[in-house]
Structure formats: structure tokens, C-alpha cells
Amino acid sequence: MAPQPPPPKPITVQTHGISPLAYKLSQQLPTPPFDKLEPSPESLRRQPTRRAKRKSKFTKEQDQMIIDLKKAGKSWVEIAELANVGTFLAARNRYQVLIGQQGGGSNDCGPEDVMELRNVVDQGELEKIRYLVREFEKSTGKAVDQKQLRELLRYLFWKNPGFFDVDEAYLEELVRLQSRNT
């Protein structure tokens, strides 16, 4: 049996020379997980769709059936037959309109959507870190866990926010938006 190579060494991060811009931003931005934060009152207001509504040839029941059947994994042919909407193309096109891929969307956005988005963002952040860990280990051969990688990213950001396309204009816009919401 061939000898095993030694395990890769973990990375270490030096934390001197922090950018003043990064420090200012750190005082303004919330950090994940976002499910611990309360959404702003403005984001919880129901926001109606902006398009003028025309009378649809589809009923609300048909619309809901198309969405439910698609979520259940049915084919467009089956959906068209079960929802009684004509052709599979009509079913597919209506589905795309309902989910917003065509025609700008037809669903209102409300508080429950904001809460769901908050959860989705948290899950996305976790998956992003897992992906970055895998790719970092693959490309460097260095063993790193999620916490270490977050620290490395934080260090890179604190050293030079411009590396992440963040500048003073970003901070000014953030402060302006936050003052408008208070």
C-alpha cells in the first residue's frame, strides 16, 4: 500500500491593516442569518402588481391547478388535460405568466413573501459557503472549514472592499436607504 500524503494544512488569516470603508460598512450592514432580523415595515406592505389587469380567459381555479400540477411534476400535456386549458402550449405559457417569466408576473408581493425570501437567502448563503469551501479545497489543496472560509472572506473584504466592487458610493446609498426606512 502506498503511503498517504499528509493532510493539508489549515489556512491562517492575519487581521491587520483594515480598510476604513470596510469598518464603516460593518457598522451599517446586518450579518446572516437573516431570520433573526425583523424586516422593515416598508418591505412588509403588500405591493400590488404594476400592470393593468385584463380579464383572463383562465379561471383562478385553472391557474392554481396549473401551478399545483407543475409542482407535482406533471407533464404539460397532462396539465393541459387536467386543467382543461386546451393545448400543452397554452398550459406552459399560462404557467410562465403566473410565475413571472412572461408578462411581468401577476402575483402580488406581500409580507409572507418577504419572510420566505429571508429564509431562502439564509439557505442560499449556507449553500454558497459550502460551494466555496469545496472549490477552495479543490484549487488549493488546503483543508478549510466553513468558519475558516468565512473568516478568510471577511479578511479579504476588510483589507480591500474594492475587491468586491464596494466603494464609498455603495456606503452612501446604503445610508440613504436606511435613513429613508427609519
C-alpha positions in Angstrom: 0.0 0.0 0.0 1.3 3.4 -1.0 2.0 5.9 1.9 -0.7 8.5 2.4 0.3 12.2 1.9 0.0 14.3 5.0 -3.3 16.2 5.4 -3.3 19.7 4.0 -2.5 22.5 6.5 -5.4 24.8 7.5 -5.2 28.4 6.4 -4.4 31.2 8.8 -5.7 34.8 8.5 -3.8 38.0 9.5 -6.2 40.7 10.6 -4.1 44.0 10.5 -4.5 46.8 8.0 -8.3 47.0 7.9 -9.9 49.4 5.4 -11.8 52.3 6.9 -14.5 51.9 4.4 -15.0 48.2 5.4 -15.2 49.3 9.0 -17.9 51.9 8.2 -19.9 49.3 6.3 -19.6 46.7 9.1 -21.4 49.2 11.3 -24.3 49.5 8.8 -24.9 46.1 7.4 -26.7 43.2 9.1 -25.0 39.8 9.1 -26.6 36.5 8.3 -28.6 34.6 9.5 -31.3 37.0 8.4 -34.1 35.0 10.1 -33.1 36.7 13.3 -33.8 40.2 11.8 -37.1 41.9 11.5 -38.0 43.1 8.0 -38.5 46.8 7.6 -42.2 48.0 7.7 -41.9 49.2 4.1 -41.0 45.7 2.9 -44.0 44.2 4.7 -46.5 46.4 2.9 -48.4 44.5 0.2 -47.2 45.7 -3.1 -49.7 45.3 -5.9 -48.7 44.3 -9.4 -48.0 47.3 -11.6 -49.6 46.1 -14.8 -53.2 47.0 -15.6 -55.1 43.7 -15.4 -57.0 42.4 -18.3 -59.7 39.8 -18.0 -58.1 36.4 -18.3 -59.5 33.5 -20.2 -58.3 31.3 -17.4 -60.1 31.0 -14.1 -58.4 31.3 -10.7 -59.0 27.5 -10.2 -57.3 26.7 -13.5 -54.4 29.0 -12.6 -54.0 27.3 -9.2 -54.4 23.8 -10.8 -51.6 24.6 -13.4 -49.3 25.7 -10.6 -50.1 22.7 -8.4 -49.8 20.2 -11.1 -46.4 21.6 -12.3 -45.1 21.4 -8.7 -46.3 17.8 -8.6 -44.1 17.1 -11.7 -46.8 16.5 -14.2 -46.1 16.9 -17.9 -47.5 19.9 -19.9 -49.8 17.5 -21.8 -51.2 16.1 -18.5 -51.6 19.6 -17.1 -53.5 20.8 -20.2 -55.9 17.9 -20.0 -56.5 18.1 -16.2 -56.8 21.8 -16.1 -58.9 21.9 -19.3 -56.9 24.7 -20.8 -56.6 23.4 -24.4 -53.1 22.7 -25.6 -49.9 21.9 -23.7 -48.5 25.2 -25.1 -51.4 27.1 -23.5 -50.7 25.5 -20.1 -47.0 26.1 -20.3 -47.4 29.8 -21.4 -50.0 30.4 -18.7 -47.6 28.9 -16.1 -44.9 31.2 -17.3 -47.2 34.2 -16.9 -48.2 33.1 -13.5 -44.7 32.7 -12.2 -43.5 35.9 -13.8 -41.4 34.6 -16.7 -43.7 36.3 -19.2 -45.7 39.5 -18.9 -44.1 40.9 -15.7 -45.9 38.5 -13.3 -49.4 38.6 -12.0 -48.9 37.9 -8.3 -48.9 40.5 -5.5 -45.9 40.5 -3.2 -46.7 40.6 0.5 -45.3 40.1 4.0 -45.4 36.3 3.7 -43.2 36.6 0.6 -40.7 38.8 2.4 -40.5 36.2 5.2 -40.0 33.4 2.7 -37.3 35.4 0.9 -35.5 35.9 4.2 -35.4 32.1 4.7 -34.3 31.5 1.1 -31.5 34.0 1.4 -30.2 32.2 4.6 -30.3 28.9 2.8 -28.5 30.4 -0.2 -25.8 31.9 2.0 -25.2 28.5 3.6 -25.0 26.7 0.2 -22.7 29.5 -1.2 -20.2 28.9 1.7 -20.4 25.1 1.2 -19.7 25.6 -2.5 -16.8 28.0 -1.9 -15.2 25.5 0.6 -15.3 22.7 -2.0 -13.8 24.9 -4.7 -11.2 26.4 -2.5 -10.0 23.0 -1.3 -10.1 21.7 -4.9 -8.0 24.6 -6.2 -5.5 25.0 -3.4 -5.4 21.6 -1.7 -5.7 23.3 1.7 -8.2 22.0 4.2 -10.6 24.6 5.3 -14.0 24.5 7.1 -16.9 26.9 6.6 -16.0 29.1 9.6 -12.4 29.5 8.3 -13.5 30.4 4.8 -16.0 33.0 6.2 -13.1 34.5 8.2 -10.9 34.5 5.0 -13.6 36.3 3.0 -14.2 38.7 5.9 -10.4 39.4 6.0 -10.3 40.0 2.2 -13.2 42.3 2.4 -11.8 44.2 5.4 -8.5 44.6 3.6 -9.9 45.9 0.4 -13.7 46.3 -0.2 -13.0 47.4 -3.7 -12.1 43.8 -4.5 -15.8 43.0 -4.0 -16.9 46.1 -6.1 -17.8 48.0 -2.9 -16.8 51.7 -2.7 -17.9 54.9 -0.9 -20.9 55.3 -3.3 -22.2 52.0 -2.0 -21.9 53.2 1.6 -23.6 56.5 0.8 -26.5 54.6 -1.0 -26.8 52.2 2.0 -27.0 55.1 4.5 -29.5 56.9 2.3 -31.8 53.9 2.1 -31.6 53.2 5.8 -32.4 56.7 6.7 -35.4 56.6 4.4 -36.7 53.5 6.1 -36.5 54.9 9.6 
